[in-house]
Every structure is written in C-alpha cells, then in structure tokens.
Amino acid sequence: MFSDGSRFSLQSDSRRTFIWRAPGTRYHQETITERHRYGGAGVLVWGGIILGSRTHLHVQIGTMTSQIYRDDILEQHVRFFRGAIGAQFVFMDDNARPHRANIVSECLQSEDITRMDWSAFSSNLKPVEHVMDMLGRRVAARQPPPTCLRELRRALLFEWCNIPQDQIDNLILSMPRRCTDCIASSGRHTIGSIKRNSTCSATVSPAGLLSSFIK
C-alpha cells in the first residue's frame, strides 16, 4: 500500500509562474523551482492506494500526532488491508515525524505489517503523491469552490471517491518506469516526478526500489 498525508487549504497555493523555455528543456534542472507553500485555513488528509482499491480518505482539522496516526489511520484503515491481503502486504508511508514514533513502530510490529524503506526526499516517486495532486485539481475545479472547512471536507471526500480506479492503477503500474527514469536522471527531476515538489534522493537507492517492484 502506498500512503500519503497532504494538506489542502481554502486559499489556492499554486502561485504558478509562466516562463519561456527552449524546446526540449522543460525538465532541465535550471528551469525548475521547487516550492513548499500553503496558505489560508486548511485540513490534513490521509489516504492509501493499492491495485484495485483505496482506503477511505481520513480528513483531520488540526495536527496529526503519532497517537492519532496510530489510532485513526493504522488501526482503522491499514490493518484491515493487511488482514485482507495477507503476509505479502507491504506498507509505505511518507516519512513524516509522527509516523516514526515508537508507538507507531510497535503497532506495525504487533499487526505484523512490513514497512517499506523510503527516502524522505523522493516523495514524488510515490504514485499516491500524484493521486493527491489529482484530488487537489478536482477540488480546485469545483464551481462554486469550497468557502469553509466543512465544504472543503465534503469536497475532498466526494472527489476522492470519484477518482477513477484505473487512473490510480496506472500510476501504481508505472513504478518500475519511475524508478528507471530516476536512475537514468541521476536523481534529478523526471517527467514522472515533476508534479509538486519532487527530486530523488540517494538515501534509499532507486535501484533498490526498482528491484522490489520487478520481483
């Protein structure tokens, strides 16, 4: 299972800047600027995806603590997928600090859930990052747009359920190509990882990740 936590706010944080680029230079490092910006009131969401299915979207107003993560995410969502899939179930989180707390590790161990090693700086190799991007675009396209946190929550839940499963599956099936592209680009931006704020880190070898997806 690929999982991710993201923040969605009422105020748009895209702040797109349009530039002229020479043909063939779209993904060159010098034409890319990374930003980590959020504005206005917002909510935290968590979701997980596997081939053929997805978790319910967890929407939270406030801070995600390790205890909330254990009680509301792992115990209410992840462990049921582990039970349904069996011993071959592998869980990948987004390396947020609450996910590395002792009570989280103890919960995963008690439920016999294997956690995949993943670099904190290779977020956009994860297909779920792109699903979250799709979710944000679908919510942003709503007319009229959400004007309060209650409307934002309803919009997120509705749009999450209505993302076509075949689009999610195609993103998951693209993992071998994503890892290959990351290796070929020596960890720099690739076409598959350009959305949001992605580069590939050597903390966990993309070659090692690739081998896990082609076994």
PAKE-741142 format. One record per residue (C-alpha): x, y, z; residue in three letters; residue number from 1. Coordinates in nm, 4 decimals. Layout:
BEGIN
px / py / pz / res / n
X / Y / Z / ALA / NUM
...
This chain:
BEGIN
px / py / pz / res / n
0.0000 / 0.0000 / 0.0000 / MET / 1
0.1215 / 0.3475 / -0.0924 / PHE / 2
0.0026 / 0.6070 / 0.1588 / SER / 3
0.0370 / 0.9811 / 0.1898 / ASP / 4
-0.0671 / 1.2692 / 0.4077 / GLY / 5
-0.1325 / 1.6045 / 0.2428 / SER / 6
-0.2654 / 1.9456 / 0.3367 / ARG / 7
-0.5418 / 2.1164 / 0.1418 / PHE / 8
-0.6336 / 2.4775 / 0.2047 / SER / 9
-0.9167 / 2.7091 / 0.1081 / LEU / 10
-0.6703 / 2.9561 / -0.0387 / GLN / 11
-0.5000 / 2.8446 / -0.3596 / SER / 12
-0.1289 / 2.7802 / -0.3133 / ASP / 13
-0.0327 / 2.7083 / -0.6744 / SER / 14
0.1161 / 3.0553 / -0.7463 / ARG / 15
0.2119 / 2.9469 / -1.0941 / ARG / 16
0.4779 / 3.1431 / -1.2798 / THR / 17
0.4898 / 3.1226 / -1.6586 / PHE / 18
0.8296 / 3.1280 / -1.8301 / ILE / 19
0.9693 / 3.0830 / -2.1817 / TRP / 20
1.1821 / 2.7724 / -2.2326 / ARG / 21
1.3717 / 2.6420 / -2.5297 / ALA / 22
1.2245 / 2.3279 / -2.6899 / PRO / 23
1.3368 / 2.0123 / -2.5108 / GLY / 24
1.4354 / 2.1868 / -2.1841 / THR / 25
1.1108 / 2.1500 / -1.9896 / ARG / 26
1.2538 / 1.9113 / -1.7312 / TYR / 27
1.6043 / 2.0554 / -1.7094 / HIS / 28
1.7089 / 2.1345 / -1.3554 / GLN / 29
1.7702 / 2.5029 / -1.4283 / GLU / 30
1.4095 / 2.5550 / -1.5453 / THR / 31
1.2505 / 2.4179 / -1.2279 / ILE / 32
1.1863 / 2.5949 / -0.8994 / THR / 33
1.0633 / 2.3926 / -0.6012 / GLU / 34
0.8214 / 2.5472 / -0.3550 / ARG / 35
0.6615 / 2.4327 / -0.0319 / HIS / 36
0.3799 / 2.6779 / 0.0359 / ARG / 37
0.0421 / 2.6552 / 0.1970 / TYR / 38
-0.1925 / 2.9433 / 0.2625 / GLY / 39
-0.5181 / 3.0003 / 0.4445 / GLY / 40
-0.7269 / 2.7695 / 0.6598 / ALA / 41
-0.6982 / 2.4057 / 0.5650 / GLY / 42
-0.7262 / 2.0402 / 0.6586 / VAL / 43
-0.4924 / 1.7447 / 0.6687 / LEU / 44
-0.5894 / 1.4341 / 0.4757 / VAL / 45
-0.4512 / 1.0827 / 0.4623 / TRP / 46
-0.5192 / 0.8162 / 0.2022 / GLY / 47
-0.3780 / 0.4869 / 0.0833 / GLY / 48
-0.3922 / 0.3116 / -0.2532 / ILE / 49
-0.3364 / -0.0405 / -0.3825 / ILE / 50
-0.4093 / -0.2037 / -0.7157 / LEU / 51
-0.7845 / -0.2267 / -0.7478 / GLY / 52
-0.8763 / -0.0379 / -0.4337 / SER / 53
-0.8122 / 0.2515 / -0.1985 / ARG / 54
-0.8749 / 0.3385 / 0.1649 / THR / 55
-1.1353 / 0.5826 / 0.2817 / HIS / 56
-0.9948 / 0.9340 / 0.2978 / LEU / 57
-0.9194 / 1.0462 / 0.6515 / HIS / 58
-0.9759 / 1.4209 / 0.6915 / VAL / 59
-0.8498 / 1.5979 / 1.0008 / GLN / 60
-0.8577 / 1.9554 / 1.1212 / ILE / 61
-0.5560 / 2.0052 / 1.3440 / GLY / 62
-0.2205 / 1.8409 / 1.3993 / THR / 63
-0.1547 / 1.4781 / 1.3117 / MET / 64
0.0119 / 1.3295 / 1.6188 / THR / 65
0.1646 / 0.9850 / 1.6441 / SER / 66
-0.1234 / 0.8688 / 1.8643 / GLN / 67
-0.3871 / 0.9948 / 1.6194 / ILE / 68
-0.1937 / 0.8323 / 1.3357 / TYR / 69
-0.1876 / 0.5000 / 1.5185 / ARG / 70
-0.5489 / 0.5084 / 1.6399 / ASP / 71
-0.7232 / 0.6646 / 1.3386 / ASP / 72
-0.5035 / 0.5572 / 1.0467 / ILE / 73
-0.3212 / 0.2343 / 1.1229 / LEU / 74
-0.5890 / 0.0705 / 1.3352 / GLU / 75
-0.8903 / 0.1994 / 1.1408 / GLN / 76
-0.7587 / 0.1605 / 0.7860 / HIS / 77
-0.4222 / -0.0070 / 0.7316 / VAL / 78
-0.4636 / -0.3158 / 0.9472 / ARG / 79
-0.7823 / -0.4170 / 0.7648 / PHE / 80
-0.5999 / -0.4168 / 0.4316 / PHE / 81
-0.3205 / -0.6181 / 0.5944 / ARG / 82
-0.5765 / -0.8731 / 0.7090 / GLY / 83
-0.7405 / -0.8927 / 0.3674 / ALA / 84
-0.4201 / -0.9163 / 0.1630 / ILE / 85
-0.2135 / -1.1331 / 0.3941 / GLY / 86
0.1557 / -1.1681 / 0.4685 / ALA / 87
0.2637 / -1.0203 / 0.1335 / GLN / 88
0.1170 / -0.6822 / 0.2339 / PHE / 89
0.3817 / -0.4068 / 0.2379 / VAL / 90
0.3066 / -0.0609 / 0.3734 / PHE / 91
0.4760 / 0.2594 / 0.2628 / MET / 92
0.4233 / 0.5863 / 0.4488 / ASP / 93
0.5520 / 0.9371 / 0.3797 / ASP / 94
0.8259 / 0.9571 / 0.6460 / ASN / 95
0.6503 / 1.2272 / 0.8471 / ALA / 96
0.7848 / 1.2554 / 1.2014 / ARG / 97
0.4705 / 1.1164 / 1.3729 / PRO / 98
0.4999 / 0.8056 / 1.1547 / HIS / 99
0.8388 / 0.7241 / 1.3069 / ARG / 100
0.7316 / 0.7355 / 1.6714 / ALA / 101
0.7836 / 0.4299 / 1.8897 / ASN / 102
0.4103 / 0.3732 / 1.9383 / ILE / 103
0.3683 / 0.3592 / 1.5597 / VAL / 104
0.6527 / 0.1102 / 1.5153 / SER / 105
0.5116 / -0.1018 / 1.7972 / GLU / 106
0.1674 / -0.1003 / 1.6345 / CYS / 107
0.3080 / -0.2072 / 1.2976 / LEU / 108
0.5043 / -0.4841 / 1.4643 / GLN / 109
0.2052 / -0.6066 / 1.6640 / SER / 110
-0.0061 / -0.6206 / 1.3458 / GLU / 111
0.2777 / -0.7901 / 1.1522 / ASP / 112
0.2836 / -0.5078 / 0.8962 / ILE / 113
0.6013 / -0.4771 / 0.6896 / THR / 114
0.7045 / -0.1168 / 0.6273 / ARG / 115
0.8938 / -0.0304 / 0.3094 / MET / 116
1.2058 / 0.1846 / 0.3392 / ASP / 117
1.1620 / 0.5105 / 0.1530 / TRP / 118
1.3650 / 0.8273 / 0.1236 / SER / 119
1.2081 / 1.1415 / 0.2681 / ALA / 120
1.3300 / 1.3337 / -0.0383 / PHE / 121
1.1894 / 1.1038 / -0.3063 / SER / 122
0.8241 / 1.1729 / -0.2393 / SER / 123
0.7114 / 1.2043 / -0.5992 / ASN / 124
0.8295 / 0.8587 / -0.6907 / LEU / 125
0.5224 / 0.7518 / -0.4962 / LYS / 126
0.2129 / 0.7144 / -0.7139 / PRO / 127
-0.0080 / 0.8271 / -0.4258 / VAL / 128
0.1532 / 1.1735 / -0.4414 / GLU / 129
0.0102 / 1.2085 / -0.7904 / HIS / 130
-0.3281 / 1.0834 / -0.6743 / VAL / 131
-0.3255 / 1.3604 / -0.4135 / MET / 132
-0.2374 / 1.6037 / -0.6901 / ASP / 133
-0.5359 / 1.4763 / -0.8900 / MET / 134
-0.7539 / 1.5196 / -0.5821 / LEU / 135
-0.6419 / 1.8790 / -0.5408 / GLY / 136
-0.7104 / 1.9588 / -0.9045 / ARG / 137
-1.0579 / 1.8071 / -0.8875 / ARG / 138
-1.1438 / 2.0100 / -0.5778 / VAL / 139
-0.9987 / 2.3279 / -0.7315 / ALA / 140
-1.2159 / 2.2779 / -1.0413 / ALA / 141
-1.5412 / 2.2683 / -0.8434 / ARG / 142
-1.7855 / 2.5506 / -0.9088 / GLN / 143
-1.8579 / 2.7137 / -0.6798 / PRO / 144
-1.5386 / 2.6380 / -0.4857 / PRO / 145
-1.5455 / 2.5454 / -0.1153 / PRO / 146
-1.5752 / 2.8534 / 0.1048 / THR / 147
-1.5366 / 2.6975 / 0.4507 / CYS / 148
-1.3638 / 2.3981 / 0.6049 / LEU / 149
-1.6874 / 2.1979 / 0.6186 / ARG / 150
-1.7385 / 2.2432 / 0.2440 / GLU / 151
-1.3723 / 2.1646 / 0.1788 / LEU / 152
-1.4021 / 1.8412 / 0.3761 / ARG / 153
-1.7135 / 1.7346 / 0.1847 / ARG / 154
-1.5498 / 1.8182 / -0.1474 / ALA / 155
-1.2358 / 1.6201 / -0.0633 / LEU / 156
-1.4337 / 1.3131 / 0.0431 / LEU / 157
-1.6533 / 1.3269 / -0.2670 / PHE / 158
-1.3704 / 1.3782 / -0.5145 / GLU / 159
-1.1513 / 1.1112 / -0.3524 / TRP / 160
-1.4245 / 0.8525 / -0.4021 / CYS / 161
-1.4737 / 0.9600 / -0.7636 / ASN / 162
-1.1154 / 0.9430 / -0.8883 / ILE / 163
-1.1294 / 0.6606 / -1.1474 / PRO / 164
-0.9639 / 0.3460 / -1.0129 / GLN / 165
-0.7996 / 0.2733 / -1.3478 / ASP / 166
-0.6086 / 0.6024 / -1.3211 / GLN / 167
-0.4830 / 0.5014 / -0.9768 / ILE / 168
-0.3870 / 0.1550 / -1.1028 / ASP / 169
-0.1968 / 0.3030 / -1.3974 / ASN / 170
0.0061 / 0.5195 / -1.1588 / LEU / 171
0.0937 / 0.2180 / -0.9441 / ILE / 172
0.1906 / 0.0138 / -1.2502 / LEU / 173
0.4206 / 0.2975 / -1.3589 / SER / 174
0.6534 / 0.2410 / -1.0605 / MET / 175
0.9188 / 0.0382 / -1.2492 / PRO / 176
0.9378 / 0.3122 / -1.5130 / ARG / 177
0.9558 / 0.5844 / -1.2477 / ARG / 178
1.2471 / 0.4120 / -1.0759 / CYS / 179
1.4232 / 0.3550 / -1.4092 / THR / 180
1.3788 / 0.7228 / -1.5037 / ASP / 181
1.5095 / 0.8328 / -1.1643 / CYS / 182
1.8211 / 0.6196 / -1.2063 / ILE / 183
1.8747 / 0.7500 / -1.5603 / ALA / 184
1.8452 / 1.1130 / -1.4431 / SER / 185
2.0932 / 1.0583 / -1.1560 / SER / 186
1.8288 / 1.1577 / -0.9036 / GLY / 187
1.7191 / 1.4802 / -1.0716 / ARG / 188
1.3691 / 1.5746 / -1.1880 / HIS / 189
1.1978 / 1.3380 / -1.4289 / THR / 190
0.8781 / 1.3573 / -1.6325 / ILE / 191
0.7095 / 1.1185 / -1.3916 / GLY / 192
0.8095 / 1.3134 / -1.0822 / SER / 193
0.7771 / 1.6731 / -1.1927 / ILE / 194
0.4424 / 1.7401 / -1.0248 / LYS / 195
0.4543 / 1.9048 / -0.6861 / ARG / 196
0.7924 / 1.9171 / -0.5087 / ASN / 197
0.9969 / 1.6218 / -0.6203 / SER / 198
1.3530 / 1.5181 / -0.6562 / THR / 199
1.5010 / 1.1744 / -0.5981 / CYS / 200
1.7299 / 1.1131 / -0.3042 / SER / 201
2.0082 / 0.8607 / -0.2745 / ALA / 202
1.9166 / 0.7852 / 0.0887 / THR / 203
1.7251 / 0.4844 / -0.0413 / VAL / 204
1.8620 / 0.3649 / -0.3732 / SER / 205
1.6154 / 0.3899 / -0.6653 / PRO / 206
1.7850 / 0.0779 / -0.7978 / ALA / 207
1.6875 / -0.0992 / -0.4777 / GLY / 208
1.3320 / 0.0244 / -0.5124 / LEU / 209
1.3223 / -0.0903 / -0.8736 / LEU / 210
1.4263 / -0.4416 / -0.7777 / SER / 211
1.1397 / -0.4594 / -0.5277 / SER / 212
0.8852 / -0.3780 / -0.7990 / PHE / 213
1.0078 / -0.6222 / -1.0624 / ILE / 214
1.0406 / -0.9301 / -0.8447 / LYS / 215
